[in-house]
Amino acid sequence: MIDKLYKEFAEYYAKIASDRNYKDHLDIILESYEPEHQCHTLLELFAGQALHSINASKRNSIDVWAIDSSAELRQVALVNGFKNQGQYLVGHLPEAILDYVGKVKFDCIICLSLSIAHLNKKSVYELLYNIKEVLNEKGKVFIEVDDIRAIMEYLQSGAPISYYEVQDTNGDHIKYAWPSNKMKFNHYSHTAEVPVKVIIESTTGTESMEFISEENMYGADDILFIADLLGYNGRILSKEDQWAKAFENTVVIELSHN
């Protein structure tokens, strides 16, 4: 399963997942705060190598925290600049966030890079329920989900396989396809088994690895419906051009206290 990529091949996953503009993501998120209620505490969920957090920590006024289930990716984050190792928690969501109850309140909680897909609907409900315990009164939650239209167009086009390439600083050439074959959907939900293939070309030869990622494909309405049940205010940010441009081919929603 895909956990093997996050754990045994964490350094390769970190390189694969580093091809987005994390600084631009953070810029537009922080610019959404009112001057009198700026972001001073930030929590990144499913943080991985924590590139959003690391960018945030370069802004001296922001205290940064992170959660991920992979101790190996946490180590990658620490090597790459995550400053306070005591504020990167290794644990499983949604329950891990409860570790912060009574200790810290967050102005900003981010769940980006389609990470919400790791959770089934019951766990999404529990996560949003738990977040209310650690979210400041004027705090905001930012969640990135699938663009349903883009997925439908991809499937209707025959789900073509595209390989993306990353050049390692050590000279290794990494190619990956996500998905690398047809996805298998559950009969009763939008849960899919997504094949993933990673090819590493180095001076010592070529290594190929294949994994299966189990993903729950949520649209913005799915998350907003659950959030509404829990009393959040919610809105789709990607209806605005600057958000659609910053998060191309995905949708970002914002949740706040009602």
C-alpha positions in Angstrom: 0.0 0.0 0.0 0.9 3.7 -0.3 2.1 3.8 3.4 5.3 2.0 2.2 6.1 5.0 0.0 5.6 7.4 2.9 7.8 5.3 5.2 10.4 3.2 3.4 10.8 5.6 0.5 10.0 8.9 2.4 12.9 10.8 0.7 11.6 9.9 -2.8 8.1 10.8 -1.8 9.3 14.2 -0.5 10.9 14.9 -3.9 7.8 13.9 -5.8 5.5 16.0 -3.6 7.7 19.2 -3.7 6.7 20.4 -7.2 4.0 22.8 -6.1 4.3 26.5 -5.3 4.0 26.3 -1.5 5.1 30.0 -1.0 2.2 31.2 -3.2 -0.2 29.0 -1.3 0.8 30.4 2.0 0.8 34.0 0.7 -2.8 33.9 -0.5 -3.9 32.1 2.7 -2.3 34.7 5.0 -3.5 37.6 2.9 -7.1 36.5 3.6 -6.8 37.5 7.2 -8.0 40.9 8.4 -5.3 43.2 9.7 -6.7 43.1 13.2 -6.8 39.3 13.3 -3.6 38.1 11.7 -2.3 34.5 11.8 0.1 33.9 14.6 -0.3 30.2 15.1 -0.5 27.7 12.2 -1.1 23.9 12.2 -0.5 21.8 9.1 -2.4 18.5 9.0 -1.0 15.5 7.0 2.1 17.7 6.9 4.6 15.2 5.3 7.8 17.2 4.7 5.9 20.2 5.9 6.8 22.6 3.1 3.9 24.9 3.9 4.9 25.0 7.6 8.6 25.6 6.8 7.6 28.6 4.6 5.4 29.9 7.4 8.1 29.6 10.0 10.3 32.0 7.9 7.8 34.7 8.9 8.9 35.5 12.5 5.4 36.3 13.7 4.0 32.8 13.1 4.4 29.9 15.5 4.2 26.7 13.4 2.9 23.2 14.3 2.4 20.0 12.3 0.9 16.5 12.4 1.7 13.5 10.2 1.6 9.7 10.7 5.1 9.2 9.1 8.1 9.5 11.4 10.3 9.3 8.4 8.7 12.3 6.7 8.9 14.2 10.0 12.6 13.6 9.9 12.8 14.9 6.3 10.9 18.0 7.5 13.4 18.6 10.4 16.4 18.2 8.0 14.8 20.7 5.6 14.1 23.4 8.1 11.2 22.7 10.4 12.5 24.6 13.4 10.8 23.2 16.5 10.9 19.4 16.5 8.7 19.4 19.6 5.9 21.0 17.6 5.8 18.3 14.9 3.6 15.5 16.2 3.7 12.0 14.8 0.2 10.6 15.1 -2.9 9.5 13.2 -5.7 11.9 12.4 -8.4 12.7 13.4 -7.6 11.7 17.0 -4.0 13.1 17.1 -5.2 16.7 17.0 -6.8 16.2 20.4 -3.2 16.3 21.8 -3.3 20.1 21.5 -6.6 20.6 23.4 -5.9 22.9 26.3 -2.4 23.6 25.1 -2.6 25.8 22.1 -5.3 27.5 19.9 -4.7 28.0 16.2 -5.4 31.0 14.0 -4.9 28.8 10.9 -5.3 25.1 10.3 -4.4 23.8 6.8 -5.3 20.5 5.2 -3.9 20.9 1.7 -2.6 18.7 -1.1 -5.8 16.7 -1.2 -4.8 15.1 2.1 -8.5 14.9 3.3 -8.7 12.0 0.8 -7.0 9.8 3.4 -10.1 10.0 5.6 -13.5 8.3 5.2 -16.6 10.4 5.8 -16.9 9.4 9.5 -13.3 10.4 10.1 -13.8 13.7 8.2 -16.7 14.4 10.6 -14.5 13.5 13.6 -11.7 15.7 12.3 -13.8 18.8 11.9 -15.4 18.1 15.3 -12.0 17.9 16.9 -10.7 21.0 15.1 -13.3 23.1 16.8 -11.6 22.3 20.1 -8.3 24.0 19.0 -9.4 26.7 16.6 -9.3 30.3 17.8 -12.5 32.3 17.7 -11.4 34.2 14.6 -9.4 31.3 13.2 -9.8 29.7 9.8 -9.5 26.2 8.4 -8.4 25.7 4.8 -9.1 22.4 3.0 -8.1 21.4 -0.5 -10.3 18.9 -2.3 -10.8 17.5 -5.8 -12.2 19.5 -8.7 -15.0 17.1 -9.6 -15.3 18.4 -13.1 -11.6 17.9 -13.7 -11.9 14.3 -12.5 -14.9 13.6 -14.7 -13.2 15.0 -17.7 -10.1 12.9 -17.0 -12.2 9.7 -16.7 -14.2 10.6 -19.8 -11.0 11.1 -21.8 -10.0 7.5 -21.0 -7.8 8.3 -18.0 -4.5 8.7 -19.9 -1.3 8.0 -18.0 1.1 10.9 -17.6 4.5 10.6 -16.1 6.0 13.6 -14.2 9.7 14.0 -13.8 11.8 15.3 -10.9 15.6 15.8 -11.0 17.3 14.9 -7.7 20.2 17.0 -6.5 22.2 13.7 -6.3 21.7 13.2 -10.0 18.9 10.7 -9.7 16.1 11.0 -12.2 12.7 10.3 -10.7 9.6 9.7 -12.8 6.2 9.0 -11.4 2.6 8.5 -12.4 -0.3 9.0 -10.0 -2.4 7.3 -11.3 -0.3 4.8 -13.3 -3.2 2.7 -14.4 -7.0 2.6 -14.3 -8.5 3.4 -10.9 -10.8 0.9 -9.3 -13.9 2.5 -7.7 -15.9 1.1 -4.9 -19.5 0.2 -5.9 -21.1 2.4 -3.3 -18.9 5.4 -2.8 -16.2 7.6 -4.4 -13.5 5.6 -2.8 -10.9 4.5 -5.3 -7.8 2.3 -5.4 -5.3 4.5 -7.3 -2.2 2.8 -8.8 1.0 4.7 -8.3 4.3 4.0 -10.0 7.7 5.5 -9.3 10.8 5.0 -11.5 14.2 6.0 -10.2 17.1 6.2 -12.7 20.6 6.5 -11.2 24.2 5.7 -12.1 23.7 2.3 -10.5 20.7 1.3 -12.6 16.9 1.7 -12.8 14.5 0.8 -10.0 10.7 0.7 -10.4 8.2 0.6 -7.5 4.4 0.3 -7.6 1.9 1.1 -4.9 -1.8 1.4 -4.3 -3.2 4.6 -2.8 -6.7 4.3 -1.3 -8.4 7.6 -1.7 -11.8 9.1 -0.9 -12.7 11.7 -3.6 -14.5 14.6 -2.0 -16.0 17.6 -3.7 -16.4 20.9 -1.9 -20.1 20.2 -1.3 -19.3 17.1 0.7 -17.0 18.9 3.1 -19.3 21.9 3.4 -22.3 19.6 4.2 -20.4 18.0 7.1 -19.1 21.4 8.2 -22.6 22.8 8.3 -23.7 20.0 10.5 -21.0 21.0 13.0 -22.0 24.7 12.9 -19.1 26.1 10.7 -19.4 28.9 8.3 -18.0 27.7 5.0 -17.3 29.1 1.6 -15.6 28.0 -1.7 -12.5 30.2 -2.2 -11.7 28.8 -5.7 -14.7 30.7 -7.1 -12.3 33.7 -6.9 -9.7 33.9 -9.7 -6.7 34.3 -7.5 -7.4 31.2 -5.5 -8.2 29.2 -8.7 -4.8 30.3 -10.1 -2.9 29.5 -6.9 -4.5 26.0 -6.6 -4.8 24.9 -10.2 -7.1 21.9 -10.9 -8.2 21.6 -7.3 -10.7 23.4 -5.1 -10.0 25.2 -1.8 -12.7 25.8 0.9 -12.5 27.9 4.0 -14.2 27.1 7.3 -14.6 29.4 10.3 -16.6 29.5 13.6 -20.3 30.3 13.1 
